[in-house]
Amino acid sequence: MANTKSVMVLVRDKIVYIDLGEILKQGRLSIDDIKGNTVYKAEIADSHYEVIILDQPRGKYWVNITSDSLKTKKSFHIK
């Protein structure tokens, strides 16, 4: 059964810092643009944070994080 928890997302100069709030044993992280195109995808293992450099234009993006222990969707805006 999946739970929903808070995730901190910080964006600075096209660098995305994601604090998952807990260590995920195994999961998936993806970032989609407003049109639904995936611009970043990665597997997460034994981690509680991710640092991502996006080579994308400014705009609205969705961060999708899925695992057995965590399931959440957060939006953020790159300025």
N, CA, C and O atoms as a Maestro MAE file, in Angstrom:
{
 s_m_m2io_version
 :::
 2.0.0
}

f_m_ct {
 s_m_title
 :::
 protein
 m_atom[316] {
  # First column is atom index #
  i_m_mmod_type
  r_m_x_coord
  r_m_y_coord
  r_m_z_coord
  i_m_residue_number
  s_m_chain_name
  s_m_pdb_residue_name
  s_m_pdb_atom_name
  i_m_atomic_number
  :::
  1 25 0.841 -1.173 0.000 1 A "MET " " N  " 7
  2 3 0.000 0.000 0.000 1 A "MET " " CA " 6
  3 2 0.885 1.234 0.000 1 A "MET " " C  " 6
  4 15 1.822 1.316 0.794 1 A "MET " " O  " 8
  5 25 0.610 2.195 -0.871 2 A "ALA " " N  " 7
  6 3 1.429 3.392 -1.001 2 A "ALA " " CA " 6
  7 2 0.919 4.493 -0.077 2 A "ALA " " C  " 6
  8 15 -0.285 4.636 0.137 2 A "ALA " " O  " 8
  9 25 1.849 5.262 0.461 3 A "ASN " " N  " 7
  10 3 1.526 6.399 1.312 3 A "ASN " " CA " 6
  11 2 1.896 7.682 0.601 3 A "ASN " " C  " 6
  12 15 2.718 7.673 -0.315 3 A "ASN " " O  " 8
  13 25 1.290 8.800 1.020 4 A "THR " " N  " 7
  14 3 1.634 10.107 0.485 4 A "THR " " CA " 6
  15 2 2.311 10.905 1.585 4 A "THR " " C  " 6
  16 15 1.782 11.011 2.691 4 A "THR " " O  " 8
  17 25 3.487 11.474 1.288 5 A "LYS " " N  " 7
  18 3 4.243 12.256 2.255 5 A "LYS " " CA " 6
  19 2 4.774 13.500 1.575 5 A "LYS " " C  " 6
  20 15 4.759 13.607 0.348 5 A "LYS " " O  " 8
  21 25 5.250 14.452 2.389 6 A "SER " " N  " 7
  22 3 5.791 15.691 1.844 6 A "SER " " CA " 6
  23 2 7.173 15.466 1.247 6 A "SER " " C  " 6
  24 15 7.955 14.647 1.731 6 A "SER " " O  " 8
  25 25 7.450 16.208 0.191 7 A "VAL " " N  " 7
  26 3 8.744 16.186 -0.469 7 A "VAL " " CA " 6
  27 2 9.152 17.631 -0.681 7 A "VAL " " C  " 6
  28 15 8.350 18.433 -1.160 7 A "VAL " " O  " 8
  29 25 10.397 17.984 -0.330 8 A "MET " " N  " 7
  30 3 10.868 19.345 -0.543 8 A "MET " " CA " 6
  31 2 11.571 19.420 -1.889 8 A "MET " " C  " 6
  32 15 12.443 18.604 -2.187 8 A "MET " " O  " 8
  33 25 11.190 20.406 -2.706 9 A "VAL " " N  " 7
  34 3 11.816 20.627 -4.007 9 A "VAL " " CA " 6
  35 2 12.346 22.052 -4.031 9 A "VAL " " C  " 6
  36 15 11.591 23.003 -3.829 9 A "VAL " " O  " 8
  37 25 13.645 22.203 -4.278 10 A "LEU " " N  " 7
  38 3 14.278 23.509 -4.374 10 A "LEU " " CA " 6
  39 2 14.905 23.617 -5.752 10 A "LEU " " C  " 6
  40 15 15.632 22.719 -6.178 10 A "LEU " " O  " 8
  41 25 14.628 24.715 -6.455 11 A "VAL " " N  " 7
  42 3 15.171 24.930 -7.792 11 A "VAL " " CA " 6
  43 2 16.013 26.194 -7.764 11 A "VAL " " C  " 6
  44 15 15.554 27.252 -7.335 11 A "VAL " " O  " 8
  45 25 17.264 26.068 -8.231 12 A "ARG " " N  " 7
  46 3 18.140 27.232 -8.290 12 A "ARG " " CA " 6
  47 2 19.072 27.076 -9.480 12 A "ARG " " C  " 6
  48 15 19.830 26.110 -9.564 12 A "ARG " " O  " 8
  49 25 19.013 28.025 -10.394 13 A "ASP " " N  " 7
  50 3 19.878 28.031 -11.576 13 A "ASP " " CA " 6
  51 2 19.853 26.701 -12.329 13 A "ASP " " C  " 6
  52 15 20.906 26.148 -12.645 13 A "ASP " " O  " 8
  53 25 18.676 26.197 -12.613 14 A "LYS " " N  " 7
  54 3 18.452 24.945 -13.345 14 A "LYS " " CA " 6
  55 2 18.914 23.704 -12.587 14 A "LYS " " C  " 6
  56 15 18.953 22.613 -13.155 14 A "LYS " " O  " 8
  57 25 19.264 23.860 -11.314 15 A "ILE " " N  " 7
  58 3 19.601 22.709 -10.482 15 A "ILE " " CA " 6
  59 2 18.410 22.425 -9.586 15 A "ILE " " C  " 6
  60 15 17.907 23.321 -8.908 15 A "ILE " " O  " 8
  61 25 17.965 21.190 -9.582 16 A "VAL " " N  " 7
  62 3 16.807 20.778 -8.794 16 A "VAL " " CA " 6
  63 2 17.304 19.928 -7.628 16 A "VAL " " C  " 6
  64 15 17.955 18.902 -7.823 16 A "VAL " " O  " 8
  65 25 16.986 20.371 -6.415 17 A "TYR " " N  " 7
  66 3 17.311 19.622 -5.206 17 A "TYR " " CA " 6
  67 2 16.009 19.029 -4.685 17 A "TYR " " C  " 6
  68 15 15.050 19.761 -4.443 17 A "TYR " " O  " 8
  69 25 15.966 17.726 -4.512 18 A "ILE " " N  " 7
  70 3 14.758 17.058 -4.029 18 A "ILE " " CA " 6
  71 2 15.106 16.306 -2.752 18 A "ILE " " C  " 6
  72 15 15.938 15.399 -2.763 18 A "ILE " " O  " 8
  73 25 14.462 16.691 -1.644 19 A "ASP " " N  " 7
  74 3 14.626 15.997 -0.367 19 A "ASP " " CA " 6
  75 2 13.400 15.117 -0.176 19 A "ASP " " C  " 6
  76 15 12.289 15.625 -0.024 19 A "ASP " " O  " 8
  77 25 13.592 13.818 -0.182 20 A "LEU " " N  " 7
  78 3 12.483 12.872 -0.107 20 A "LEU " " CA " 6
  79 2 11.933 12.710 1.304 20 A "LEU " " C  " 6
  80 15 10.868 12.122 1.490 20 A "LEU " " O  " 8
  81 25 12.654 13.230 2.306 21 A "GLY " " N  " 7
  82 3 12.165 13.169 3.672 21 A "GLY " " CA " 6
  83 2 12.429 11.855 4.377 21 A "GLY " " C  " 6
  84 15 12.343 11.788 5.603 21 A "GLY " " O  " 8
  85 25 12.748 10.811 3.632 22 A "GLU " " N  " 7
  86 3 13.074 9.509 4.208 22 A "GLU " " CA " 6
  87 2 13.900 8.743 3.187 22 A "GLU " " C  " 6
  88 15 13.888 9.072 2.001 22 A "GLU " " O  " 8
  89 25 14.602 7.745 3.634 23 A "ILE " " N  " 7
  90 3 15.413 6.933 2.724 23 A "ILE " " CA " 6
  91 2 14.505 5.955 1.985 23 A "ILE " " C  " 6
  92 15 13.762 5.188 2.597 23 A "ILE " " O  " 8
  93 25 14.580 6.000 0.670 24 A "LEU " " N  " 7
  94 3 13.827 5.056 -0.151 24 A "LEU " " CA " 6
  95 2 14.737 3.890 -0.504 24 A "LEU " " C  " 6
  96 15 15.837 4.089 -1.020 24 A "LEU " " O  " 8
  97 25 14.289 2.696 -0.233 25 A "LYS " " N  " 7
  98 3 15.068 1.508 -0.582 25 A "LYS " " CA " 6
  99 2 15.120 1.325 -2.091 25 A "LYS " " C  " 6
  100 15 16.158 0.971 -2.649 25 A "LYS " " O  " 8
  101 25 13.994 1.569 -2.742 26 A "GLN " " N  " 7
  102 3 13.932 1.457 -4.193 26 A "GLN " " CA " 6
  103 2 12.736 2.257 -4.673 26 A "GLN " " C  " 6
  104 15 11.659 2.189 -4.083 26 A "GLN " " O  " 8
  105 25 12.924 3.015 -5.742 27 A "GLY " " N  " 7
  106 3 11.826 3.804 -6.278 27 A "GLY " " CA " 6
  107 2 12.182 4.386 -7.628 27 A "GLY " " C  " 6
  108 15 13.249 4.114 -8.179 27 A "GLY " " O  " 8
  109 25 11.281 5.184 -8.150 28 A "ARG " " N  " 7
  110 3 11.463 5.819 -9.443 28 A "ARG " " CA " 6
  111 2 11.165 7.307 -9.322 28 A "ARG " " C  " 6
  112 15 10.245 7.708 -8.609 28 A "ARG " " O  " 8
  113 25 11.943 8.118 -10.019 29 A "LEU " " N  " 7
  114 3 11.749 9.556 -10.045 29 A "LEU " " CA " 6
  115 2 11.709 9.995 -11.499 29 A "LEU " " C  " 6
  116 15 12.561 9.598 -12.295 29 A "LEU " " O  " 8
  117 25 10.727 10.810 -11.847 30 A "SER " " N  " 7
  118 3 10.691 11.375 -13.195 30 A "SER " " CA " 6
  119 2 10.245 12.822 -13.103 30 A "SER " " C  " 6
  120 15 9.523 13.209 -12.185 30 A "SER " " O  " 8
  121 25 10.687 13.616 -14.073 31 A "ILE " " N  " 7
  122 3 10.275 15.009 -14.188 31 A "ILE " " CA " 6
  123 2 9.659 15.169 -15.564 31 A "ILE " " C  " 6
  124 15 10.287 14.868 -16.579 31 A "ILE " " O  " 8
  125 25 8.419 15.646 -15.588 32 A "ASP " " N  " 7
  126 3 7.681 15.849 -16.837 32 A "ASP " " CA " 6
  127 2 7.409 17.328 -17.032 32 A "ASP " " C  " 6
  128 15 7.181 18.057 -16.067 32 A "ASP " " O  " 8
  129 25 7.432 17.778 -18.299 33 A "ASP " " N  " 7
  130 3 7.051 19.158 -18.567 33 A "ASP " " CA " 6
  131 2 5.535 19.263 -18.626 33 A "ASP " " C  " 6
  132 15 4.832 18.261 -18.491 33 A "ASP " " O  " 8
  133 25 5.037 20.467 -18.826 34 A "ILE " " N  " 7
  134 3 3.589 20.713 -18.780 34 A "ILE " " CA " 6
  135 2 2.843 19.970 -19.886 34 A "ILE " " C  " 6
  136 15 1.643 19.723 -19.767 34 A "ILE " " O  " 8
  137 25 3.552 19.612 -20.966 35 A "LYS " " N  " 7
  138 3 2.924 18.875 -22.065 35 A "LYS " " CA " 6
  139 2 2.915 17.365 -21.819 35 A "LYS " " C  " 6
  140 15 2.377 16.602 -22.622 35 A "LYS " " O  " 8
  141 25 3.513 16.942 -20.709 36 A "GLY " " N  " 7
  142 3 3.545 15.518 -20.394 36 A "GLY " " CA " 6
  143 2 4.773 14.790 -20.903 36 A "GLY " " C  " 6
  144 15 4.870 13.571 -20.765 36 A "GLY " " O  " 8
  145 25 5.715 15.519 -21.490 37 A "ASN " " N  " 7
  146 3 6.951 14.906 -21.975 37 A "ASN " " CA " 6
  147 2 7.914 14.695 -20.810 37 A "ASN " " C  " 6
  148 15 8.127 15.607 -20.012 37 A "ASN " " O  " 8
  149 25 8.489 13.519 -20.707 38 A "THR " " N  " 7
  150 3 9.451 13.233 -19.650 38 A "THR " " CA " 6
  151 2 10.798 13.842 -20.022 38 A "THR " " C  " 6
  152 15 11.357 13.525 -21.072 38 A "THR " " O  " 8
  153 25 11.324 14.723 -19.156 39 A "VAL " " N  " 7
  154 3 12.610 15.366 -19.404 39 A "VAL " " CA " 6
  155 2 13.715 14.775 -18.533 39 A "VAL " " C  " 6
  156 15 14.896 15.035 -18.765 39 A "VAL " " O  " 8
  157 25 13.331 13.977 -17.527 40 A "TYR " " N  " 7
  158 3 14.313 13.319 -16.660 40 A "TYR " " CA " 6
  159 2 13.681 12.074 -16.058 40 A "TYR " " C  " 6
  160 15 12.518 12.091 -15.653 40 A "TYR " " O  " 8
  161 25 14.452 10.994 -16.002 41 A "LYS " " N  " 7
  162 3 13.958 9.755 -15.398 41 A "LYS " " CA " 6
  163 2 15.134 9.043 -14.741 41 A "LYS " " C  " 6
  164 15 16.217 8.953 -15.321 41 A "LYS " " O  " 8
  165 25 14.914 8.531 -13.516 42 A "ALA " " N  " 7
  166 3 15.984 7.824 -12.813 42 A "ALA " " CA " 6
  167 2 15.394 6.840 -11.823 42 A "ALA " " C  " 6
  168 15 14.265 6.998 -11.359 42 A "ALA " " O  " 8
  169 25 16.178 5.823 -11.510 43 A "GLU " " N  " 7
  170 3 15.846 4.880 -10.445 43 A "GLU " " CA " 6
  171 2 16.495 5.393 -9.166 43 A "GLU " " C  " 6
  172 15 17.626 5.878 -9.194 43 A "GLU " " O  " 8
  173 25 15.787 5.289 -8.049 44 A "ILE " " N  " 7
  174 3 16.304 5.707 -6.749 44 A "ILE " " CA " 6
  175 2 16.536 4.446 -5.924 44 A "ILE " " C  " 6
  176 15 15.676 3.567 -5.867 44 A "ILE " " O  " 8
  177 25 17.697 4.361 -5.287 45 A "ALA " " N  " 7
  178 3 17.979 3.214 -4.417 45 A "ALA " " CA " 6
  179 2 18.778 3.674 -3.209 45 A "ALA " " C  " 6
  180 15 19.824 4.307 -3.354 45 A "ALA " " O  " 8
  181 25 18.288 3.358 -2.022 46 A "ASP " " N  " 7
  182 3 18.960 3.687 -0.762 46 A "ASP " " CA " 6
  183 2 19.371 5.152 -0.691 46 A "ASP " " C  " 6
  184 15 20.522 5.463 -0.382 46 A "ASP " " O  " 8
  185 25 18.442 6.044 -0.975 47 A "SER " " N  " 7
  186 3 18.731 7.476 -0.993 47 A "SER " " CA " 6
  187 2 17.579 8.251 -0.379 47 A "SER " " C  " 6
  188 15 16.431 7.807 -0.404 47 A "SER " " O  " 8
  189 25 17.901 9.422 0.177 48 A "HIS " " N  " 7
  190 3 16.846 10.299 0.674 48 A "HIS " " CA " 6
  191 2 16.858 11.647 -0.036 48 A "HIS " " C  " 6
  192 15 16.068 12.528 0.301 48 A "HIS " " O  " 8
  193 25 17.751 11.819 -1.025 49 A "TYR " " N  " 7
  194 3 17.761 13.065 -1.781 49 A "TYR " " CA " 6
  195 2 18.263 12.810 -3.198 49 A "TYR " " C  " 6
  196 15 18.903 11.795 -3.474 49 A "TYR " " O  " 8
  197 25 17.962 13.744 -4.081 50 A "GLU " " N  " 7
  198 3 18.440 13.712 -5.457 50 A "GLU " " CA " 6
  199 2 18.835 15.133 -5.847 50 A "GLU " " C  " 6
  200 15 18.172 16.091 -5.450 50 A "GLU " " O  " 8
  201 25 19.905 15.276 -6.616 51 A "VAL " " N  " 7
  202 3 20.324 16.554 -7.176 51 A "VAL " " CA " 6
  203 2 20.346 16.365 -8.684 51 A "VAL " " C  " 6
  204 15 21.042 15.489 -9.198 51 A "VAL " " O  " 8
  205 25 19.580 17.189 -9.393 52 A "ILE " " N  " 7
  206 3 19.394 17.017 -10.832 52 A "ILE " " CA " 6
  207 2 19.698 18.335 -11.530 52 A "ILE " " C  " 6
  208 15 19.249 19.390 -11.080 52 A "ILE " " O  " 8
  209 25 20.449 18.290 -12.614 53 A "ILE " " N  " 7
  210 3 20.687 19.473 -13.432 53 A "ILE " " CA " 6
  211 2 19.835 19.329 -14.682 53 A "ILE " " C  " 6
  212 15 20.003 18.388 -15.458 53 A "ILE " " O  " 8
  213 25 18.911 20.279 -14.868 54 A "LEU " " N  " 7
  214 3 18.027 20.252 -16.034 54 A "LEU " " CA " 6
  215 2 18.571 21.159 -17.124 54 A "LEU " " C  " 6
  216 15 18.920 22.311 -16.863 54 A "LEU " " O  " 8
  217 25 18.642 20.655 -18.318 55 A "ASP " " N  " 7
  218 3 19.041 21.454 -19.467 55 A "ASP " " CA " 6
  219 2 17.785 21.776 -20.267 55 A "ASP " " C  " 6
  220 15 17.683 21.453 -21.451 55 A "ASP " " O  " 8
  221 25 16.846 22.411 -19.607 56 A "GLN " " N  " 7
  222 3 15.542 22.681 -20.205 56 A "GLN " " CA " 6
  223 2 15.202 24.162 -20.052 56 A "GLN " " C  " 6
  224 15 15.743 24.841 -19.178 56 A "GLN " " O  " 8
  225 25 14.320 24.652 -20.890 57 A "PRO " " N  " 7
  226 3 13.871 26.032 -20.732 57 A "PRO " " CA " 6
  227 2 13.049 26.192 -19.463 57 A "PRO " " C  " 6
  228 15 12.615 25.216 -18.852 57 A "PRO " " O  " 8
  229 25 12.851 27.429 -19.089 58 A "ARG " " N  " 7
  230 3 12.030 27.714 -17.914 58 A "ARG " " CA " 6
  231 2 10.602 27.270 -18.148 58 A "ARG " " C  " 6
  232 15 10.135 27.233 -19.286 58 A "ARG " " O  " 8
  233 25 9.912 26.936 -17.079 59 A "GLY " " N  " 7
  234 3 8.523 26.535 -17.220 59 A "GLY " " CA " 6
  235 2 8.050 25.725 -16.042 59 A "GLY " " C  " 6
  236 15 8.749 25.592 -15.037 59 A "GLY " " O  " 8
  237 25 6.861 25.185 -16.173 60 A "LYS " " N  " 7
  238 3 6.272 24.391 -15.105 60 A "LYS " " CA " 6
  239 2 6.576 22.924 -15.352 60 A "LYS " " C  " 6
  240 15 6.453 22.431 -16.473 60 A "LYS " " O  " 8
  241 25 6.974 22.231 -14.289 61 A "TYR " " N  " 7
  242 3 7.326 20.828 -14.380 61 A "TYR " " CA " 6
  243 2 6.667 20.057 -13.252 61 A "TYR " " C  " 6
  244 15 6.349 20.625 -12.207 61 A "TYR " " O  " 8
  245 25 6.463 18.773 -13.460 62 A "TRP " " N  " 7
  246 3 5.941 17.872 -12.433 62 A "TRP " " CA " 6
  247 2 7.044 16.930 -12.010 62 A "TRP " " C  " 6
  248 15 7.740 16.358 -12.848 62 A "TRP " " O  " 8
  249 25 7.205 16.766 -10.694 63 A "VAL " " N  " 7
  250 3 8.114 15.765 -10.147 63 A "VAL " " CA " 6
  251 2 7.264 14.596 -9.694 63 A "VAL " " C  " 6
  252 15 6.355 14.774 -8.883 63 A "VAL " " O  " 8
  253 25 7.535 13.418 -10.196 64 A "ASN " " N  " 7
  254 3 6.796 12.207 -9.832 64 A "ASN " " CA " 6
  255 2 7.742 11.246 -9.130 64 A "ASN " " C  " 6
  256 15 8.764 10.847 -9.690 64 A "ASN " " O  " 8
  257 25 7.398 10.877 -7.906 65 A "ILE " " N  " 7
  258 3 8.212 9.948 -7.133 65 A "ILE " " CA " 6
  259 2 7.323 8.791 -6.719 65 A "ILE " " C  " 6
  260 15 6.276 8.992 -6.105 65 A "ILE " " O  " 8
  261 25 7.741 7.583 -7.055 66 A "THR " " N  " 7
  262 3 6.930 6.411 -6.751 66 A "THR " " CA " 6
  263 2 7.802 5.321 -6.134 66 A "THR " " C  " 6
  264 15 8.890 5.025 -6.627 66 A "THR " " O  " 8
  265 25 7.314 4.738 -5.061 67 A "SER " " N  " 7
  266 3 7.946 3.566 -4.459 67 A "SER " " CA " 6
  267 2 6.895 2.861 -3.617 67 A "SER " " C  " 6
  268 15 5.763 3.332 -3.511 67 A "SER " " O  " 8
  269 25 7.262 1.738 -3.021 68 A "ASP " " N  " 7
  270 3 6.320 1.035 -2.151 68 A "ASP " " CA " 6
  271 2 5.982 1.848 -0.915 68 A "ASP " " C  " 6
  272 15 4.865 1.761 -0.403 68 A "ASP " " O  " 8
  273 25 6.943 2.647 -0.422 69 A "SER " " N  " 7
  274 3 6.726 3.397 0.815 69 A "SER " " CA " 6
  275 2 6.323 4.847 0.591 69 A "SER " " C  " 6
  276 15 5.893 5.509 1.534 69 A "SER " " O  " 8
  277 25 6.450 5.362 -0.633 70 A "LEU " " N  " 7
  278 3 6.178 6.778 -0.885 70 A "LEU " " CA " 6
  279 2 5.564 6.939 -2.263 70 A "LEU " " C  " 6
  280 15 6.055 6.367 -3.237 70 A "LEU " " O  " 8
  281 25 4.504 7.708 -2.348 71 A "LYS " " N  " 7
  282 3 3.921 8.026 -3.649 71 A "LYS " " CA " 6
  283 2 3.409 9.457 -3.568 71 A "LYS " " C  " 6
  284 15 2.507 9.751 -2.783 71 A "LYS " " O  " 8
  285 25 3.968 10.334 -4.360 72 A "THR " " N  " 7
  286 3 3.568 11.728 -4.312 72 A "THR " " CA " 6
  287 2 3.827 12.386 -5.657 72 A "THR " " C  " 6
  288 15 4.598 11.878 -6.472 72 A "THR " " O  " 8
  289 25 3.188 13.498 -5.878 73 A "LYS " " N  " 7
  290 3 3.396 14.280 -7.094 73 A "LYS " " CA " 6
  291 2 3.458 15.740 -6.683 73 A "LYS " " C  " 6
  292 15 2.522 16.256 -6.072 73 A "LYS " " O  " 8
  293 25 4.542 16.400 -7.010 74 A "LYS " " N  " 7
  294 3 4.728 17.797 -6.653 74 A "LYS " " CA " 6
  295 2 4.981 18.600 -7.915 74 A "LYS " " C  " 6
  296 15 5.599 18.100 -8.855 74 A "LYS " " O  " 8
  297 25 4.515 19.830 -7.947 75 A "SER " " N  " 7
  298 3 4.821 20.704 -9.077 75 A "SER " " CA " 6
  299 2 5.789 21.782 -8.621 75 A "SER " " C  " 6
  300 15 5.776 22.197 -7.462 75 A "SER " " O  " 8
  301 25 6.631 22.231 -9.547 76 A "PHE " " N  " 7
  302 3 7.512 23.347 -9.251 76 A "PHE " " CA " 6
  303 2 7.722 24.145 -10.515 76 A "PHE " " C  " 6
  304 15 7.498 23.646 -11.618 76 A "PHE " " O  " 8
  305 25 8.149 25.377 -10.362 77 A "HIS " " N  " 7
  306 3 8.301 26.299 -11.474 77 A "HIS " " CA " 6
  307 2 9.753 26.731 -11.547 77 A "HIS " " C  " 6
  308 15 10.274 27.277 -10.574 77 A "HIS " " O  " 8
  309 25 10.418 26.508 -12.655 78 A "ILE " " N  " 7
  310 3 11.798 26.956 -12.826 78 A "ILE " " CA " 6
  311 2 11.770 28.392 -13.305 78 A "ILE " " C  " 6
  312 15 11.155 28.707 -14.323 78 A "ILE " " O  " 8
  313 25 12.441 29.260 -12.564 79 A "LYS " " N  " 7
  314 3 12.445 30.695 -12.905 79 A "LYS " " CA " 6
  315 2 13.708 31.073 -13.620 79 A "LYS " " C  " 6
  316 15 13.887 32.235 -13.984 79 A "LYS " " O  " 8
  :::
 }
 m_bond[315] {
  # First column is bond index #
  i_m_from
  i_m_to
  i_m_order
  :::
  1 1 2 1
  2 2 3 1
  3 3 4 2
  4 3 5 1
  5 5 6 1
  6 6 7 1
  7 7 8 2
  8 7 9 1
  9 9 10 1
  10 10 11 1
  11 11 12 2
  12 11 13 1
  13 13 14 1
  14 14 15 1
  15 15 16 2
  16 15 17 1
  17 17 18 1
  18 18 19 1
  19 19 20 2
  20 19 21 1
  21 21 22 1
  22 22 23 1
  23 23 24 2
  24 23 25 1
  25 25 26 1
  26 26 27 1
  27 27 28 2
  28 27 29 1
  29 29 30 1
  30 30 31 1
  31 31 32 2
  32 31 33 1
  33 33 34 1
  34 34 35 1
  35 35 36 2
  36 35 37 1
  37 37 38 1
  38 38 39 1
  39 39 40 2
  40 39 41 1
  41 41 42 1
  42 42 43 1
  43 43 44 2
  44 43 45 1
  45 45 46 1
  46 46 47 1
  47 47 48 2
  48 47 49 1
  49 49 50 1
  50 50 51 1
  51 51 52 2
  52 51 53 1
  53 53 54 1
  54 54 55 1
  55 55 56 2
  56 55 57 1
  57 57 58 1
  58 58 59 1
  59 59 60 2
  60 59 61 1
  61 61 62 1
  62 62 63 1
  63 63 64 2
  64 63 65 1
  65 65 66 1
  66 66 67 1
  67 67 68 2
  68 67 69 1
  69 69 70 1
  70 70 71 1
  71 71 72 2
  72 71 73 1
  73 73 74 1
  74 74 75 1
  75 75 76 2
  76 75 77 1
  77 77 78 1
  78 78 79 1
  79 79 80 2
  80 79 81 1
  81 81 82 1
  82 82 83 1
  83 83 84 2
  84 83 85 1
  85 85 86 1
  86 86 87 1
  87 87 88 2
  88 87 89 1
  89 89 90 1
  90 90 91 1
  91 91 92 2
  92 91 93 1
  93 93 94 1
  94 94 95 1
  95 95 96 2
  96 95 97 1
  97 97 98 1
  98 98 99 1
  99 99 100 2
  100 99 101 1
  101 101 102 1
  102 102 103 1
  103 103 104 2
  104 103 105 1
  105 105 106 1
  106 106 107 1
  107 107 108 2
  108 107 109 1
  109 109 110 1
  110 110 111 1
  111 111 112 2
  112 111 113 1
  113 113 114 1
  114 114 115 1
  115 115 116 2
  116 115 117 1
  117 117 118 1
  118 118 119 1
  119 119 120 2
  120 119 121 1
  121 121 122 1
  122 122 123 1
  123 123 124 2
  124 123 125 1
  125 125 126 1
  126 126 127 1
  127 127 128 2
  128 127 129 1
  129 129 130 1
  130 130 131 1
  131 131 132 2
  132 131 133 1
  133 133 134 1
  134 134 135 1
  135 135 136 2
  136 135 137 1
  137 137 138 1
  138 138 139 1
  139 139 140 2
  140 139 141 1
  141 141 142 1
  142 142 143 1
  143 143 144 2
  144 143 145 1
  145 145 146 1
  146 146 147 1
  147 147 148 2
  148 147 149 1
  149 149 150 1
  150 150 151 1
  151 151 152 2
  152 151 153 1
  153 153 154 1
  154 154 155 1
  155 155 156 2
  156 155 157 1
  157 157 158 1
  158 158 159 1
  159 159 160 2
  160 159 161 1
  161 161 162 1
  162 162 163 1
  163 163 164 2
  164 163 165 1
  165 165 166 1
  166 166 167 1
  167 167 168 2
  168 167 169 1
  169 169 170 1
  170 170 171 1
  171 171 172 2
  172 171 173 1
  173 173 174 1
  174 174 175 1
  175 175 176 2
  176 175 177 1
  177 177 178 1
  178 178 179 1
  179 179 180 2
  180 179 181 1
  181 181 182 1
  182 182 183 1
  183 183 184 2
  184 183 185 1
  185 185 186 1
  186 186 187 1
  187 187 188 2
  188 187 189 1
  189 189 190 1
  190 190 191 1
  191 191 192 2
  192 191 193 1
  193 193 194 1
  194 194 195 1
  195 195 196 2
  196 195 197 1
  197 197 198 1
  198 198 199 1
  199 199 200 2
  200 199 201 1
  201 201 202 1
  202 202 203 1
  203 203 204 2
  204 203 205 1
  205 205 206 1
  206 206 207 1
  207 207 208 2
  208 207 209 1
  209 209 210 1
  210 210 211 1
  211 211 212 2
  212 211 213 1
  213 213 214 1
  214 214 215 1
  215 215 216 2
  216 215 217 1
  217 217 218 1
  218 218 219 1
  219 219 220 2
  220 219 221 1
  221 221 222 1
  222 222 223 1
  223 223 224 2
  224 223 225 1
  225 225 226 1
  226 226 227 1
  227 227 228 2
  228 227 229 1
  229 229 230 1
  230 230 231 1
  231 231 232 2
  232 231 233 1
  233 233 234 1
  234 234 235 1
  235 235 236 2
  236 235 237 1
  237 237 238 1
  238 238 239 1
  239 239 240 2
  240 239 241 1
  241 241 242 1
  242 242 243 1
  243 243 244 2
  244 243 245 1
  245 245 246 1
  246 246 247 1
  247 247 248 2
  248 247 249 1
  249 249 250 1
  250 250 251 1
  251 251 252 2
  252 251 253 1
  253 253 254 1
  254 254 255 1
  255 255 256 2
  256 255 257 1
  257 257 258 1
  258 258 259 1
  259 259 260 2
  260 259 261 1
  261 261 262 1
  262 262 263 1
  263 263 264 2
  264 263 265 1
  265 265 266 1
  266 266 267 1
  267 267 268 2
  268 267 269 1
  269 269 270 1
  270 270 271 1
  271 271 272 2
  272 271 273 1
  273 273 274 1
  274 274 275 1
  275 275 276 2
  276 275 277 1
  277 277 278 1
  278 278 279 1
  279 279 280 2
  280 279 281 1
  281 281 282 1
  282 282 283 1
  283 283 284 2
  284 283 285 1
  285 285 286 1
  286 286 287 1
  287 287 288 2
  288 287 289 1
  289 289 290 1
  290 290 291 1
  291 291 292 2
  292 291 293 1
  293 293 294 1
  294 294 295 1
  295 295 296 2
  296 295 297 1
  297 297 298 1
  298 298 299 1
  299 299 300 2
  300 299 301 1
  301 301 302 1
  302 302 303 1
  303 303 304 2
  304 303 305 1
  305 305 306 1
  306 306 307 1
  307 307 308 2
  308 307 309 1
  309 309 310 1
  310 310 311 1
  311 311 312 2
  312 311 313 1
  313 313 314 1
  314 314 315 1
  315 315 316 2
  :::
 }
}
